């Protein structure tokens, strides 16, 4: 079948959502399907077919007013979603330039693209939605709305309506499903399908050359992901400062970029971490860096089902993660990794020190992580479950039930 994956966010991947699209595209193509991607690249929208990107040039024909009068954006939700209003309008323009009738399946990757695609896709074409976060919960978490306020009710109603208009909605974690339930958003057509990765391809990438080399005689601690406050790298730096007072036989690689990068570098300098911590920026050789690393740390204050952790499992690292969100569904404490309370630098320091002092424990956790990751995060498993969802709709079989 011919499938369209669509989002208002960036592709090629810059984060977990883009990574999910890339992996799903790979898995579907391995099963013989054709997959196009409609997504943003820098400030413009492109339609990606195979390895070719075609720019969808914007038309200046009053489409903003058309969008405002024909969709949810023209209603009260606009003022609460003002931070993505312009992006929604750009996506709306891009959709007008794509022949949606050529696709047997359309699969949106967030609530905004789903709401717009629903307006313009052929009625008979099923629309699916993968949710990587809950808008209502995120706006609450960031202090923009309060529970049961007008803003809360508007956003939760909007999300619920869009979700119910889709044939099925996919979530990567039970935790996110519970978030929607707590926000009193309908979960009747939701299905939990954990994120997958092309394990064989990732392991081949681990063997590729990289200019970064681990220092001789030192254990490498690695943390990959966006440098944002919610990702908790500031807690990791506090823990490393404690660790440095007791031993110096380690180095920490922090990989990624984000809004918090400057603050983190200043914090590392203030804590006197010096050459013990290296900020490596955004890199394309993360698999090769993971191969050299010994301990992977994900100190998130909140997280869903992070691909950085999926990659650490597949790479077979000794893992320490925060006991939050979907991470608790991925790590079984003392079995395939270690869990610590979020925002607790003391506990994180103790677990890192423990792994440095107990190489046998580190080796055992690494072995269990690799074994578990290779089966739990199989791309074939994820793709097969997604195709089951598609086929249910295409053959008009029974609807997907909540939380299954």
Secondary structure as GFF3:
##gff-version 3
##sequence-region A 1 404
A	DSSP	beta_strand	2	10	.	.	.	ID=ss1
A	DSSP	alpha_helix	16	30	.	.	.	ID=ss2
A	DSSP	beta_strand	34	41	.	.	.	ID=ss3
A	DSSP	beta_strand	44	49	.	.	.	ID=ss4
A	DSSP	beta_strand	52	55	.	.	.	ID=ss5
A	DSSP	alpha_helix	63	70	.	.	.	ID=ss6
A	DSSP	three_ten_helix	72	74	.	.	.	ID=ss7
A	DSSP	alpha_helix	77	80	.	.	.	ID=ss8
A	DSSP	three_ten_helix	82	84	.	.	.	ID=ss9
A	DSSP	alpha_helix	85	96	.	.	.	ID=ss10
A	DSSP	three_ten_helix	100	102	.	.	.	ID=ss11
A	DSSP	beta_strand	105	108	.	.	.	ID=ss12
A	DSSP	alpha_helix	111	120	.	.	.	ID=ss13
A	DSSP	beta_strand	126	131	.	.	.	ID=ss14
A	DSSP	alpha_helix	135	141	.	.	.	ID=ss15
A	DSSP	alpha_helix	150	165	.	.	.	ID=ss16
A	DSSP	beta_strand	168	171	.	.	.	ID=ss17
A	DSSP	alpha_helix	174	182	.	.	.	ID=ss18
A	DSSP	beta_strand	190	192	.	.	.	ID=ss19
A	DSSP	alpha_helix	199	206	.	.	.	ID=ss20
A	DSSP	beta_strand	219	224	.	.	.	ID=ss21
A	DSSP	three_ten_helix	229	231	.	.	.	ID=ss22
A	DSSP	alpha_helix	233	244	.	.	.	ID=ss23
A	DSSP	beta_strand	250	255	.	.	.	ID=ss24
A	DSSP	alpha_helix	261	270	.	.	.	ID=ss25
A	DSSP	three_ten_helix	274	276	.	.	.	ID=ss26
A	DSSP	beta_strand	277	281	.	.	.	ID=ss27
A	DSSP	alpha_helix	286	292	.	.	.	ID=ss28
A	DSSP	beta_strand	295	298	.	.	.	ID=ss29
A	DSSP	alpha_helix	307	315	.	.	.	ID=ss30
A	DSSP	beta_strand	318	322	.	.	.	ID=ss31
A	DSSP	alpha_helix	327	330	.	.	.	ID=ss32
A	DSSP	beta_strand	338	340	.	.	.	ID=ss33
A	DSSP	alpha_helix	345	357	.	.	.	ID=ss34
A	DSSP	alpha_helix	359	376	.	.	.	ID=ss35
A	DSSP	alpha_helix	379	394	.	.	.	ID=ss36
###
